[in-house]
């Protein structure tokens, strides 16, 4: 929140959440929260930033200053609980291993607050994140994601969607990942 008011770019009500889901643009004021989440063992294992305060600070600074990505803090009511990032996959390392075009988007997601973990929350939140991306850019036909290949929980969550398909295991500079693709037409016809 900035000045007591939540700066929001998107909000929706999800039956799975006890309050309104709000997407608030990432600002420097969110750094302590982002750092706190990155230090959690279950987050640092998959993100690889928690061990080094400098790595976390560098990543955060890159997100808030880069023109090809935008970070968001997700709120349930007034409680910040997750981080969501939208980026241009054609300018990211994943662009070397997928068939992304300039209108496509890539995403990163993490749940920072443990009470919002689990299938009932994550499936609803992931669906809202896809809606947000597709509604924000009508030219976006695909969303790409590249979770670590051993992130079995995330792979279970996306397998519940007809629009998300596994494209194979890929080697990125910082991890071995499963390349995931979400098709806009399938999302709106089968998952919405």
Buried (B, 14 or more C-beta within 10 A) or exposed (E): BEEEEBBBEBBBEBEBBEEBBBBBBBEEEBBEBBBBBBBBEBBBEBBBBBEEEEBBBEBBEEBBEEEEBBBBBBBBEEEBBBBBBBBBBBBBBBBEBBEBEEEBBBBBBBBBBEEBBEEEBBBBBBBBBBBBBBEBBEEBBBBBBBBBBEBEEBBEBBEEBEBBBEBEEBEBEEBEBBBBBBBBEBBEEEBE
